[in-house]
Amino acid sequence: MNQMTQKAGLGGSPFKTRYDNFIGGKFVAPVNGRYFDNVTPITGAKVCEIARSDSADINLALDAAHAAKDAWGKTSAMHRSNILLKIADRIEA
């Protein structure tokens, strides 16, 4: 049993059926409403759908980043470091 199967439990998929953009602390659908199929290179089968983002989504993300910059800048370096380390741990898990 591989790691992905173990995470999913008894052979189910560990993936959601659709992934949206994460902007401003929440998941949001792409502005244009379009998604692309993410397929496995092994069989070509569809694994899930992923937001097909464009410049409108980038602008939303930039607006959210600009809105958060003051609060983030007031956060201590140690606290920011801990947050980034937790993000890295989740990515590596």
C-alpha positions in Angstrom: 0.0 0.0 0.0 1.5 3.3 -1.0 1.5 6.5 1.1 -1.4 8.1 -0.8 -3.5 5.1 -0.4 -2.7 5.0 3.3 -3.7 8.6 3.7 -7.0 8.0 1.9 -7.8 4.9 3.8 -8.7 1.6 2.1 -7.9 2.6 -1.4 -10.1 5.8 -1.7 -8.7 8.9 -3.3 -6.9 11.3 -1.0 -7.9 14.2 -3.3 -11.0 16.4 -3.4 -12.8 16.4 -6.6 -12.2 20.2 -7.2 -9.6 22.7 -6.0 -10.3 26.4 -6.0 -7.9 29.4 -5.5 -6.9 30.3 -1.9 -7.2 34.0 -1.8 -7.6 36.3 1.3 -7.7 33.4 3.7 -10.5 31.4 1.9 -11.0 29.2 -1.0 -12.7 31.0 -3.9 -13.8 29.8 -7.4 -11.9 31.3 -10.3 -13.5 34.5 -11.6 -14.0 33.0 -15.1 -15.5 29.8 -13.6 -13.2 27.6 -15.6 -11.3 24.5 -14.3 -8.9 22.1 -16.0 -8.7 18.4 -15.5 -5.7 17.1 -13.5 -4.9 13.7 -14.9 -2.5 11.0 -13.7 0.4 10.4 -16.1 0.1 6.7 -15.3 -3.3 6.0 -16.8 -4.5 9.3 -18.1 -7.5 9.1 -15.7 -8.9 12.3 -14.3 -7.8 12.8 -10.7 -9.5 16.1 -9.9 -10.3 19.6 -11.3 -8.1 22.6 -10.6 -9.0 26.3 -11.0 -7.9 27.7 -14.3 -6.9 31.1 -13.0 -6.3 34.2 -15.1 -5.4 37.9 -14.6 -8.6 38.6 -12.8 -7.7 36.0 -10.1 -4.2 37.4 -9.9 -5.6 40.8 -9.3 -7.8 39.5 -6.5 -4.8 37.8 -4.9 -2.7 40.9 -5.2 -5.5 43.0 -3.6 -5.7 40.5 -0.7 -1.9 40.6 -0.3 -1.9 44.3 -0.2 -4.7 44.4 2.3 -2.8 41.9 4.6 0.6 43.6 4.4 0.2 46.0 7.3 -0.9 43.3 9.8 1.8 40.9 8.5 4.4 43.6 8.9 3.4 44.2 12.5 3.8 40.5 13.3 7.0 39.6 15.1 9.7 37.9 13.1 9.5 34.8 15.3 5.8 34.5 14.9 6.1 34.9 11.1 8.8 32.3 11.1 6.6 29.8 13.0 3.8 30.4 10.6 6.0 29.8 7.6 7.5 26.6 9.2 4.0 25.3 9.8 3.2 25.9 6.1 6.4 24.1 5.1 5.5 21.1 7.3 2.1 20.8 5.7 3.6 21.0 2.2 6.1 18.3 3.1 3.6 16.0 4.8 
